[in-house]
Amino acid sequence: MTSWHRFDPDDTGLFDDKEEAAPKTQKLLKHLDDLQYRLYAEGKRSLLIILQGMDTAGKDGTIRHVMSGVSPQGCRVTSFKAPTPEELSHDFLWRIHRAVPPAGSIGIFNRSHYEDVLITRVHGQVPDKEAEHRFNRINDFEKLLVKEGTAILKFYLGISKEEQRKRLEERLQDPQKRWKISLADIHERKFWHQYQTYYRDAIHATSTKHAPWRLIPANHKWYRNFLVAHIIVKTLREMNPQYPPVSRDLRSGKIRII
């Protein structure tokens, strides 16, 4: 994991511009489509992708672009909003566990259980001691998922405060994007530094061997998409899902289709 203090949201790696990265990104998306189909056919393991970041960091855009070629049959997106009264009557991980992808599937969390150690701390709803308890619960929960066959990828999409300002202004001026912004989004900018502090705490406390965090520079959307696609493809290649073996009857060659 890149050190939080060395993290630069404006980084573009070895690429000079979007045009240079585009063909490599398209190649990755083609591989992703094949690997996801193999994962679905194998039906034994799953992949959970967790996307976190400040408002306008690009969680929706990442899903829309990186998963564009993936079959909806084996992929599900869950967006976690403010918990309902029923969810609040259970422990904070209850609604999360219910949304974990089944074997053969890719599950994407647009925000996640990490909201319960971020926004809750920013607004004083959870004290530091309780947050530490939740960090331990999260680590145990994710370790259980991995042991049961779910690989976990956790992405923090990092943008600068200035880039967020530009994107919020763009939403205000674009009728097709205006619906995505509220006064609450603008109000939350007052807590920028608190969010950065609590993100750093959460990432340091829950970046484990079985479920490490990946810090993704997201000021440049094209580089964000490339990096996320690259890591997903690399992970699925390491999982190396296989097609199920053909039954003996089919292998015999004696079946005739009339």
Backbone as CSV, one residue per row, in Angstrom:
resi,resn,N_x,N_y,N_z,CA_x,CA_y,CA_z,C_x,C_y,C_z
1,MET,0.840,-1.189,0.000,0.000,0.000,0.000,0.879,1.246,0.000
2,THR,0.565,2.199,-0.871,1.282,3.464,-0.898,1.094,4.199,0.428
3,SER,2.143,4.807,0.932,2.038,5.568,2.167,1.081,6.728,1.990
4,TRP,0.238,6.943,3.001,-0.725,8.043,2.948,-0.011,9.377,2.743
5,HIS,1.133,9.559,3.389,1.840,10.837,3.332,2.512,11.066,1.976
6,ARG,2.781,10.007,1.238,3.400,10.153,-0.089,2.366,10.098,-1.212
7,PHE,1.108,9.933,-0.858,0.057,9.759,-1.855,-0.229,11.075,-2.576
8,ASP,-0.215,11.033,-3.917,-0.469,12.215,-4.738,-1.673,11.953,-5.643
9,PRO,-2.824,12.579,-5.375,-4.025,12.320,-6.175,-3.897,12.756,-7.630
10,ASP,-2.853,13.533,-7.942,-2.647,14.020,-9.307,-1.715,13.117,-10.117
11,ASP,-1.229,12.048,-9.515,-0.263,11.158,-10.158,-0.888,10.456,-11.362
12,THR,-0.093,10.240,-12.407,-0.545,9.469,-13.578,0.450,8.360,-13.927
13,GLY,1.282,7.987,-12.971,2.194,6.868,-13.191,3.140,7.107,-14.339
14,LEU,3.263,6.102,-15.217,4.184,6.180,-16.353,3.536,6.790,-17.590
15,PHE,2.262,7.167,-17.486,1.550,7.709,-18.642,1.676,9.231,-18.714
16,ASP,1.761,9.731,-19.944,1.797,11.176,-20.143,0.404,11.762,-20.307
17,ASP,-0.501,10.966,-20.896,-1.843,11.496,-21.127,-2.853,10.355,-21.302
18,LYS,-4.100,10.748,-21.467,-5.218,9.808,-21.596,-5.075,8.923,-22.827
19,GLU,-4.627,9.519,-23.928,-4.521,8.771,-25.184,-3.517,7.624,-25.071
20,GLU,-2.467,7.825,-24.306,-1.459,6.781,-24.137,-2.006,5.604,-23.321
21,ALA,-2.869,5.903,-22.362,-3.407,4.853,-21.488,-4.604,4.127,-22.100
22,ALA,-5.305,4.751,-23.032,-6.570,4.225,-23.540,-6.480,2.791,-24.089
23,PRO,-5.526,2.481,-24.994,-5.490,1.109,-25.527,-5.176,0.066,-24.455
24,LYS,-4.349,0.418,-23.493,-4.035,-0.526,-22.417,-5.259,-0.759,-21.533
25,THR,-6.026,0.288,-21.310,-7.243,0.144,-20.507,-8.249,-0.743,-21.219
26,GLN,-8.423,-0.539,-22.518,-9.364,-1.359,-23.286,-8.954,-2.829,-23.285
27,LYS,-7.671,-3.079,-23.373,-7.175,-4.457,-23.329,-7.495,-5.091,-21.978
28,LEU,-7.334,-4.321,-20.906,-7.652,-4.832,-19.566,-9.135,-5.162,-19.447
29,LEU,-9.987,-4.298,-19.994,-11.425,-4.530,-19.896,-11.837,-5.794,-20.643
30,LYS,-11.160,-6.071,-21.749,-11.437,-7.301,-22.488,-11.046,-8.523,-21.660
31,HIS,-9.889,-8.459,-21.009,-9.463,-9.554,-20.138,-10.426,-9.718,-18.957
32,LEU,-10.889,-8.602,-18.423,-11.809,-8.646,-17.290,-13.096,-9.372,-17.654
33,ASP,-13.606,-9.113,-18.836,-14.822,-9.787,-19.291,-14.620,-11.300,-19.314
34,ASP,-13.486,-11.750,-19.841,-13.198,-13.189,-19.912,-13.029,-13.800,-18.520
35,LEU,-12.304,-13.113,-17.662,-12.034,-13.645,-16.326,-13.308,-13.693,-15.480
36,GLN,-14.160,-12.681,-15.631,-15.418,-12.693,-14.877,-16.314,-13.845,-15.326
37,TYR,-16.308,-14.145,-16.622,-17.108,-15.261,-17.130,-16.601,-16.589,-16.570
38,ARG,-15.279,-16.714,-16.489,-14.697,-17.936,-15.919,-15.015,-18.067,-14.430
39,LEU,-14.985,-16.953,-13.718,-15.337,-16.968,-12.293,-16.782,-17.419,-12.104
40,TYR,-17.668,-16.905,-12.953,-19.089,-17.256,-12.892,-19.288,-18.733,-13.214
41,ALA,-18.589,-19.221,-14.235,-18.723,-20.628,-14.627,-18.192,-21.555,-13.540
42,GLU,-17.076,-21.194,-12.927,-16.491,-22.020,-11.880,-17.432,-22.127,-10.686
43,GLY,-18.000,-21.007,-10.272,-19.014,-20.999,-9.232,-18.553,-21.407,-7.845
44,LYS,-17.281,-21.205,-7.543,-16.765,-21.629,-6.235,-16.264,-20.476,-5.370
45,ARG,-15.817,-19.403,-5.998,-15.259,-18.273,-5.259,-15.899,-16.975,-5.737
46,SER,-15.661,-15.906,-5.007,-16.231,-14.615,-5.386,-15.202,-13.508,-5.180
47,LEU,-15.532,-12.336,-5.716,-14.667,-11.162,-5.591,-15.502,-9.999,-5.079
48,LEU,-15.052,-9.375,-3.999,-15.725,-8.201,-3.447,-14.847,-6.978,-3.675
49,ILE,-15.409,-5.983,-4.348,-14.713,-4.732,-4.637,-15.354,-3.622,-3.807
50,ILE,-14.539,-2.966,-2.985,-15.027,-1.897,-2.114,-14.474,-0.568,-2.610
51,LEU,-15.373,0.372,-2.888,-14.980,1.693,-3.372,-15.321,2.744,-2.326
52,GLN,-14.307,3.451,-1.878,-14.491,4.536,-0.911,-13.803,5.789,-1.432
53,GLY,-14.277,6.923,-1.006,-13.664,8.184,-1.397,-14.582,9.338,-1.061
54,MET,-14.061,10.539,-1.121,-14.848,11.732,-0.881,-15.903,11.898,-1.974
55,ASP,-16.905,12.724,-1.723,-17.903,13.026,-2.749,-17.204,13.512,-4.010
56,THR,-17.659,13.028,-5.152,-17.152,13.305,-6.505,-15.830,12.603,-6.812
57,ALA,-15.353,11.712,-5.925,-14.088,11.015,-6.194,-14.192,10.080,-7.392
58,GLY,-15.418,9.672,-7.738,-15.584,8.868,-8.951,-16.000,7.435,-8.729
59,LYS,-16.703,7.162,-7.654,-17.135,5.780,-7.396,-18.090,5.306,-8.489
60,ASP,-19.089,6.134,-8.812,-20.036,5.771,-9.878,-19.322,5.655,-11.226
61,GLY,-18.448,6.612,-11.512,-17.746,6.601,-12.790,-16.839,5.397,-12.937
62,THR,-16.200,4.992,-11.859,-15.342,3.812,-11.896,-16.158,2.574,-12.233
63,ILE,-17.292,2.435,-11.585,-18.169,1.282,-11.849,-18.627,1.307,-13.300
64,ARG,-19.060,2.472,-13.756,-19.613,2.590,-15.110,-18.573,2.260,-16.180
65,HIS,-17.337,2.696,-15.995,-16.313,2.497,-17.017,-15.580,1.156,-16.888
66,VAL,-15.154,0.822,-15.684,-14.354,-0.390,-15.512,-15.189,-1.644,-15.698
67,MET,-16.436,-1.605,-15.260,-17.274,-2.802,-15.345,-18.178,-2.775,-16.576
68,SER,-17.864,-1.937,-17.553,-18.741,-1.744,-18.711,-18.948,-3.009,-19.530
69,GLY,-17.944,-3.894,-19.589,-18.077,-5.087,-20.414,-18.434,-6.338,-19.650
70,VAL,-18.677,-6.202,-18.349,-18.948,-7.370,-17.507,-20.424,-7.737,-17.570
71,SER,-20.717,-9.023,-17.610,-22.098,-9.487,-17.669,-22.823,-9.196,-16.359
72,PRO,-23.993,-8.543,-16.420,-24.763,-8.272,-15.201,-25.173,-9.553,-14.474
73,GLN,-25.178,-10.675,-15.178,-25.582,-11.941,-14.576,-24.668,-12.353,-13.431
74,GLY,-23.397,-11.955,-13.507,-22.459,-12.359,-12.465,-21.864,-11.198,-11.709
75,CYS,-22.566,-10.051,-11.709,-22.032,-8.866,-11.053,-23.176,-8.065,-10.429
76,ARG,-22.988,-7.630,-9.191,-24.022,-6.848,-8.519,-23.393,-5.676,-7.779
77,VAL,-24.015,-4.500,-7.917,-23.564,-3.298,-7.237,-24.511,-2.999,-6.075
78,THR,-23.947,-2.740,-4.909,-24.736,-2.353,-3.744,-24.268,-0.982,-3.276
79,SER,-25.201,-0.042,-3.204,-24.893,1.299,-2.718,-25.456,1.444,-1.309
80,PHE,-24.595,1.753,-0.371,-25.023,1.864,1.017,-25.317,3.328,1.363
81,LYS,-26.576,3.575,1.679,-27.015,4.899,2.106,-27.084,4.912,3.634
82,ALA,-27.753,5.935,4.187,-27.957,5.986,5.631,-28.738,4.745,6.046
83,PRO,-28.354,4.073,7.128,-29.027,2.841,7.545,-30.498,3.063,7.890
84,THR,-31.310,2.076,7.553,-32.743,2.111,7.855,-32.963,1.765,9.331
85,PRO,-34.174,1.997,9.856,-34.462,1.600,11.247,-34.206,0.112,11.494
86,GLU,-34.541,-0.745,10.514,-34.290,-2.176,10.688,-32.793,-2.448,10.778
87,GLU,-32.005,-1.795,9.904,-30.561,-2.005,9.921,-29.932,-1.488,11.214
88,LEU,-30.449,-0.392,11.720,-29.927,0.161,12.969,-30.238,-0.721,14.179
89,SER,-31.232,-1.602,14.036,-31.580,-2.490,15.150,-30.642,-3.688,15.235
90,HIS,-29.731,-3.821,14.262,-28.730,-4.891,14.251,-27.337,-4.282,14.420
91,ASP,-26.309,-5.140,14.501,-24.947,-4.629,14.533,-24.605,-3.997,13.182
92,PHE,-23.586,-3.135,13.162,-23.319,-2.332,11.974,-22.885,-3.151,10.759
93,LEU,-22.461,-4.399,10.954,-22.041,-5.233,9.826,-23.162,-6.108,9.278
94,TRP,-24.313,-6.091,9.919,-25.405,-6.981,9.515,-25.825,-6.749,8.065
95,ARG,-26.060,-5.481,7.721,-26.514,-5.202,6.349,-25.405,-5.435,5.332
96,ILE,-24.157,-5.350,5.784,-23.031,-5.571,4.885,-22.916,-7.053,4.528
97,HIS,-23.019,-7.909,5.543,-22.873,-9.347,5.312,-23.947,-9.855,4.358
98,ARG,-25.121,-9.290,4.436,-26.223,-9.716,3.562,-25.939,-9.413,2.091
99,ALA,-25.065,-8.426,1.838,-24.791,-8.003,0.459,-23.522,-8.601,-0.117
100,VAL,-22.824,-9.433,0.655,-21.596,-10.063,0.160,-21.921,-10.940,-1.054
101,PRO,-21.112,-10.871,-2.114,-21.428,-11.633,-3.330,-21.376,-13.139,-3.107
102,PRO,-22.318,-13.882,-3.698,-22.274,-15.342,-3.618,-21.174,-15.912,-4.497
103,ALA,-20.882,-17.175,-4.324,-19.853,-17.838,-5.127,-20.146,-17.660,-6.615
104,GLY,-19.104,-17.354,-7.376,-19.236,-17.164,-8.815,-19.494,-15.731,-9.229
105,SER,-19.623,-14.828,-8.265,-20.025,-13.460,-8.574,-18.974,-12.424,-8.170
106,ILE,-19.094,-11.267,-8.803,-18.362,-10.072,-8.385,-19.356,-9.139,-7.712
107,GLY,-19.051,-8.716,-6.501,-19.880,-7.749,-5.806,-19.125,-6.439,-5.670
108,ILE,-19.817,-5.335,-5.895,-19.198,-4.013,-5.788,-19.955,-3.208,-4.741
109,PHE,-19.238,-2.726,-3.752,-19.822,-1.866,-2.726,-19.494,-0.418,-3.058
110,ASN,-20.514,0.363,-3.386,-20.367,1.800,-3.587,-20.594,2.448,-2.222
111,ARG,-19.524,2.747,-1.515,-19.491,2.996,-0.083,-19.730,1.657,0.613
112,SER,-19.501,1.602,1.912,-19.502,0.289,2.547,-19.569,0.418,4.058
113,HIS,-19.129,-0.647,4.743,-19.068,-0.641,6.204,-18.075,0.400,6.725
114,TYR,-17.223,0.913,5.849,-16.264,1.929,6.291,-16.935,3.277,6.568
115,GLU,-18.137,3.486,6.046,-18.868,4.694,6.404,-19.119,4.758,7.907
116,ASP,-19.203,3.580,8.547,-19.496,3.517,9.974,-18.287,3.814,10.850
117,VAL,-17.122,4.062,10.224,-15.959,4.537,10.977,-15.412,5.826,10.342
118,LEU,-16.233,6.449,9.475,-15.814,7.684,8.826,-16.783,8.824,9.144
119,ILE,-17.928,8.829,8.462,-18.890,9.916,8.673,-19.393,9.949,10.104
120,THR,-19.474,8.776,10.736,-19.928,8.720,12.126,-18.926,9.395,13.063
121,ARG,-17.645,9.301,12.741,-16.613,9.954,13.561,-16.561,11.451,13.263
122,VAL,-16.681,11.814,11.998,-16.643,13.227,11.623,-17.728,14.009,12.365
123,HIS,-18.904,13.395,12.503,-20.034,14.082,13.119,-20.259,13.679,14.576
124,GLY,-19.249,13.064,15.172,-19.293,12.797,16.601,-20.291,11.762,17.055
125,GLN,-20.728,10.873,16.137,-21.701,9.849,16.493,-21.042,8.608,17.084
126,VAL,-19.755,8.443,16.816,-19.009,7.287,17.317,-17.718,7.782,17.963
127,PRO,-17.497,7.495,19.249,-16.249,7.916,19.913,-15.063,7.089,19.420
128,ASP,-13.861,7.567,19.698,-12.645,6.914,19.219,-12.539,5.467,19.691
129,LYS,-12.927,5.214,20.939,-12.817,3.854,21.478,-13.726,2.891,20.725
130,GLU,-14.931,3.358,20.406,-15.861,2.526,19.638,-15.340,2.321,18.219
131,ALA,-14.712,3.338,17.638,-14.146,3.207,16.293,-13.066,2.123,16.282
132,GLU,-12.208,2.106,17.299,-11.170,1.075,17.387,-11.793,-0.315,17.481
133,HIS,-12.872,-0.426,18.239,-13.588,-1.696,18.332,-14.113,-2.112,16.969
134,ARG,-14.646,-1.149,16.232,-15.185,-1.455,14.898,-14.079,-1.830,13.922
135,PHE,-12.916,-1.200,14.034,-11.791,-1.601,13.182,-11.488,-3.088,13.377
136,ASN,-11.467,-3.535,14.610,-11.196,-4.949,14.904,-12.294,-5.843,14.353
137,ARG,-13.529,-5.408,14.487,-14.649,-6.184,13.951,-14.556,-6.291,12.430
138,ILE,-14.195,-5.192,11.786,-14.056,-5.185,10.324,-12.949,-6.141,9.893
139,ASN,-11.823,-6.099,10.563,-10.709,-6.987,10.213,-11.102,-8.453,10.372
140,ASP,-11.805,-8.778,11.453,-12.259,-10.155,11.664,-13.261,-10.566,10.590
141,PHE,-14.172,-9.655,10.269,-15.198,-9.917,9.256,-14.565,-10.181,7.892
142,GLU,-13.636,-9.333,7.489,-13.000,-9.497,6.181,-12.124,-10.748,6.141
143,LYS,-11.484,-11.064,7.245,-10.685,-12.292,7.308,-11.571,-13.516,7.132
144,LEU,-12.756,-13.493,7.735,-13.711,-14.590,7.572,-14.123,-14.742,6.113
145,LEU,-14.425,-13.626,5.459,-14.842,-13.684,4.053,-13.749,-14.308,3.185
146,VAL,-12.510,-13.892,3.418,-11.397,-14.422,2.627,-11.235,-15.919,2.859
147,LYS,-11.340,-16.357,4.106,-11.210,-17.785,4.422,-12.317,-18.601,3.764
148,GLU,-13.480,-17.959,3.549,-14.615,-18.658,2.943,-14.624,-18.552,1.419
149,GLY,-13.588,-17.923,0.837,-13.474,-17.929,-0.623,-13.786,-16.621,-1.327
150,THR,-13.883,-15.530,-0.588,-14.145,-14.224,-1.207,-12.877,-13.376,-1.178
151,ALA,-12.323,-13.091,-2.337,-11.191,-12.168,-2.419,-11.717,-10.748,-2.262
152,ILE,-10.955,-9.893,-1.581,-11.407,-8.530,-1.297,-10.422,-7.520,-1.864
153,LEU,-10.962,-6.570,-2.619,-10.180,-5.442,-3.124,-10.784,-4.160,-2.565
154,LYS,-9.968,-3.396,-1.839,-10.452,-2.155,-1.232,-9.730,-0.978,-1.880
155,PHE,-10.512,-0.121,-2.531,-9.948,1.018,-3.239,-10.360,2.329,-2.568
156,TYR,-9.364,3.142,-2.217,-9.637,4.514,-1.807,-9.332,5.401,-3.003
157,LEU,-10.370,6.066,-3.538,-10.213,6.958,-4.681,-9.924,8.354,-4.145
158,GLY,-8.669,8.783,-4.273,-8.245,10.034,-3.666,-8.216,11.195,-4.639
159,ILE,-8.936,12.258,-4.295,-8.885,13.485,-5.086,-8.464,14.636,-4.168
160,SER,-8.012,15.734,-4.764,-7.643,16.912,-3.991,-8.889,17.737,-3.701
161,LYS,-8.781,18.612,-2.716,-9.912,19.474,-2.366,-10.267,20.400,-3.521
162,GLU,-9.247,20.875,-4.243,-9.482,21.747,-5.388,-10.192,21.000,-6.511
163,GLU,-9.799,19.745,-6.750,-10.459,18.944,-7.780,-11.912,18.698,-7.400
164,GLN,-12.180,18.457,-6.124,-13.573,18.270,-5.696,-14.389,19.535,-5.960
165,ARG,-13.812,20.693,-5.671,-14.510,21.956,-5.928,-14.887,22.077,-7.408
166,LYS,-13.950,21.756,-8.293,-14.215,21.833,-9.730,-15.345,20.892,-10.132
167,ARG,-15.340,19.681,-9.576,-16.369,18.706,-9.945,-17.743,19.074,-9.400
168,LEU,-17.781,19.649,-8.209,-19.058,20.107,-7.661,-19.615,21.254,-8.491
169,GLU,-18.755,22.180,-8.910,-19.200,23.287,-9.756,-19.698,22.782,-11.105
170,GLU,-19.023,21.772,-11.633,-19.439,21.170,-12.905,-20.826,20.558,-12.785
171,ARG,-21.093,19.908,-11.650,-22.409,19.312,-11.438,-23.497,20.391,-11.349
172,LEU,-23.167,21.487,-10.705,-24.137,22.571,-10.574,-24.504,23.160,-11.930
173,GLN,-23.534,23.195,-12.850,-23.742,23.836,-14.142,-24.295,22.905,-15.208
174,ASP,-24.264,21.587,-14.948,-24.700,20.604,-15.934,-26.063,20.035,-15.542
175,PRO,-27.119,20.307,-16.331,-28.459,19.801,-15.989,-28.522,18.275,-15.860
176,GLN,-27.638,17.583,-16.574,-27.646,16.127,-16.506,-26.940,15.598,-15.262
177,LYS,-26.204,16.468,-14.564,-25.492,16.043,-13.360,-25.994,16.745,-12.099
178,ARG,-26.850,17.765,-12.291,-27.274,18.576,-11.151,-28.015,17.760,-10.105
179,TRP,-28.702,16.714,-10.547,-29.468,15.884,-9.616,-28.565,15.152,-8.626
180,LYS,-27.277,15.027,-8.949,-26.346,14.283,-8.102,-25.795,15.113,-6.940
181,ILE,-26.130,16.387,-6.873,-25.558,17.241,-5.840,-26.660,17.794,-4.939
182,SER,-26.329,17.986,-3.679,-27.256,18.558,-2.714,-26.511,19.577,-1.857
183,LEU,-27.265,20.357,-1.096,-26.636,21.313,-0.198,-25.788,20.602,0.848
184,ALA,-26.192,19.376,1.211,-25.425,18.598,2.188,-24.027,18.280,1.658
185,ASP,-23.915,18.009,0.339,-22.606,17.725,-0.257,-21.677,18.934,-0.117
186,ILE,-22.234,20.109,-0.350,-21.439,21.333,-0.249,-21.071,21.591,1.211
187,HIS,-22.013,21.348,2.100,-21.771,21.548,3.530,-20.644,20.648,4.044
188,GLU,-20.579,19.409,3.528,-19.576,18.459,4.019,-18.149,18.894,3.716
189,ARG,-17.969,19.819,2.756,-16.617,20.296,2.452,-15.975,20.989,3.648
190,LYS,-16.810,21.471,4.563,-16.280,22.113,5.762,-15.489,21.118,6.620
191,PHE,-15.777,19.848,6.427,-15.149,18.812,7.244,-14.049,18.068,6.482
192,TRP,-13.535,18.687,5.418,-12.548,18.024,4.564,-11.384,17.456,5.372
193,HIS,-10.800,18.258,6.218,-9.605,17.827,6.951,-9.938,16.723,7.964
194,GLN,-11.123,16.788,8.566,-11.528,15.710,9.474,-11.681,14.401,8.713
195,TYR,-12.275,14.465,7.522,-12.425,13.254,6.709,-11.055,12.678,6.354
196,GLN,-10.123,13.540,5.999,-8.784,13.053,5.640,-8.133,12.350,6.827
197,THR,-8.295,12.912,8.015,-7.723,12.310,9.221,-8.336,10.947,9.498
198,TYR,-9.659,10.863,9.398,-10.320,9.608,9.744,-10.173,8.561,8.641
199,TYR,-10.041,8.994,7.392,-9.714,8.042,6.323,-8.335,7.439,6.578
200,ARG,-7.385,8.300,6.924,-6.030,7.810,7.209,-6.048,6.799,8.353
201,ASP,-6.768,7.115,9.418,-6.864,6.202,10.555,-7.471,4.864,10.146
202,ALA,-8.573,4.929,9.401,-9.277,3.706,9.006,-8.420,2.845,8.089
203,ILE,-7.748,3.478,7.149,-6.926,2.730,6.200,-5.734,2.089,6.909
204,HIS,-5.100,2.805,7.793,-3.967,2.240,8.525,-4.397,1.097,9.440
205,ALA,-5.584,1.206,10.025,-6.043,0.192,10.975,-6.598,-1.055,10.299
206,THR,-7.002,-0.938,9.033,-7.691,-2.075,8.392,-7.026,-2.539,7.102
207,SER,-5.828,-2.050,6.821,-5.094,-2.560,5.669,-4.306,-3.780,6.125
208,THR,-4.825,-4.949,5.823,-4.261,-6.199,6.312,-3.705,-7.031,5.164
209,LYS,-3.017,-8.097,5.518,-2.446,-8.978,4.501,-3.528,-9.601,3.647
210,HIS,-4.651,-9.962,4.271,-5.722,-10.625,3.518,-6.623,-9.625,2.786
211,ALA,-6.616,-8.356,3.227,-7.465,-7.355,2.573,-6.793,-5.982,2.636
212,PRO,-5.729,-5.781,1.855,-5.018,-4.491,1.893,-5.788,-3.392,1.161
213,TRP,-5.534,-2.161,1.542,-6.101,-1.021,0.827,-5.210,-0.661,-0.360
214,ARG,-5.847,-0.200,-1.428,-5.126,0.373,-2.568,-5.498,1.847,-2.660
215,LEU,-4.499,2.726,-2.606,-4.737,4.156,-2.731,-4.648,4.540,-4.208
216,ILE,-5.764,4.982,-4.768,-5.850,5.248,-6.205,-5.887,6.748,-6.469
217,PRO,-4.869,7.302,-7.152,-4.922,8.712,-7.546,-6.100,8.919,-8.501
218,ALA,-7.014,9.816,-8.156,-8.264,9.910,-8.926,-8.561,11.299,-9.457
219,ASN,-7.577,12.210,-9.425,-7.799,13.519,-10.053,-8.000,13.373,-11.556
220,HIS,-7.310,12.395,-12.152,-7.453,12.100,-13.582,-8.276,10.824,-13.720
221,LYS,-9.484,10.964,-14.209,-10.422,9.848,-14.241,-9.887,8.676,-15.069
222,TRP,-9.221,8.978,-16.176,-8.714,7.918,-17.049,-7.655,7.085,-16.347
223,TYR,-6.820,7.722,-15.517,-5.790,6.965,-14.804,-6.415,6.159,-13.675
224,ARG,-7.392,6.725,-13.019,-8.156,5.990,-12.000,-8.734,4.706,-12.596
225,ASN,-9.358,4.818,-13.763,-9.971,3.651,-14.398,-8.931,2.605,-14.779
226,PHE,-7.803,3.070,-15.312,-6.746,2.130,-15.678,-6.242,1.363,-14.467
227,LEU,-5.938,2.074,-13.383,-5.371,1.428,-12.196,-6.338,0.417,-11.585
228,VAL,-7.595,0.809,-11.443,-8.585,-0.099,-10.856,-8.753,-1.334,-11.731
229,ALA,-8.849,-1.141,-13.051,-8.985,-2.281,-13.963,-7.762,-3.185,-13.886
230,HIS,-6.581,-2.580,-13.833,-5.334,-3.351,-13.763,-5.307,-4.239,-12.514
231,ILE,-5.684,-3.686,-11.376,-5.634,-4.438,-10.123,-6.688,-5.537,-10.092
232,ILE,-7.877,-5.251,-10.616,-8.926,-6.279,-10.655,-8.499,-7.439,-11.547
233,VAL,-7.983,-7.122,-12.726,-7.545,-8.174,-13.654,-6.404,-8.982,-13.040
234,LYS,-5.453,-8.315,-12.435,-4.326,-9.007,-11.791,-4.833,-9.962,-10.707
235,THR,-5.779,-9.508,-9.917,-6.328,-10.343,-8.840,-7.052,-11.558,-9.395
236,LEU,-7.856,-11.364,-10.420,-8.587,-12.484,-11.007,-7.644,-13.467,-11.693
237,ARG,-6.582,-12.958,-12.295,-5.591,-13.859,-12.896,-4.935,-14.721,-11.824
238,GLU,-4.640,-14.123,-10.681,-4.040,-14.883,-9.582,-5.032,-15.906,-9.027
239,MET,-6.317,-15.568,-9.013,-7.335,-16.534,-8.590,-7.445,-17.679,-9.593
240,ASN,-7.221,-17.339,-10.876,-7.203,-18.320,-11.965,-8.436,-19.222,-11.975
241,PRO,-9.634,-18.634,-12.101,-10.846,-19.467,-12.143,-10.853,-20.377,-13.362
242,GLN,-11.390,-21.578,-13.176,-11.391,-22.590,-14.229,-12.814,-22.994,-14.599
243,TYR,-12.999,-23.330,-15.871,-14.292,-23.867,-16.282,-14.498,-25.235,-15.635
244,PRO,-15.720,-25.561,-15.257,-15.975,-26.877,-14.659,-15.638,-27.994,-15.644
245,PRO,-15.205,-29.137,-15.147,-14.901,-30.261,-16.053,-16.161,-30.764,-16.749
246,VAL,-15.992,-31.232,-17.960,-17.106,-31.792,-18.724,-17.417,-33.192,-18.206
247,SER,-18.687,-33.515,-18.129,-19.083,-34.832,-17.625,-18.566,-35.945,-18.529
248,ARG,-18.450,-37.134,-17.965,-17.933,-38.288,-18.709,-18.786,-38.577,-19.940
249,ASP,-20.102,-38.439,-19.810,-20.996,-38.710,-20.942,-20.711,-37.777,-22.119
250,LEU,-20.471,-36.512,-21.819,-20.199,-35.554,-22.887,-18.822,-35.777,-23.496
251,ARG,-17.869,-36.208,-22.664,-16.513,-36.467,-23.171,-16.462,-37.678,-24.069
252,SER,-17.389,-38.571,-23.915,-17.347,-39.830,-24.666,-17.557,-39.631,-26.155
253,GLY,-18.200,-38.536,-26.488,-18.451,-38.260,-27.910,-19.620,-39.062,-28.468
254,LYS,-20.384,-39.724,-27.603,-21.490,-40.554,-28.073,-22.823,-39.812,-28.133
255,ILE,-22.814,-38.579,-27.677,-24.042,-37.796,-27.687,-24.285,-37.246,-29.093
256,ARG,-25.505,-37.481,-29.590,-25.893,-36.941,-30.889,-27.031,-35.947,-30.713
257,ILE,-26.887,-34.792,-31.324,-27.923,-33.777,-31.266,-28.790,-33.907,-32.502
258,ILE,-30.057,-34.179,-32.272,-30.982,-34.417,-33.387,-31.649,-33.107,-33.799
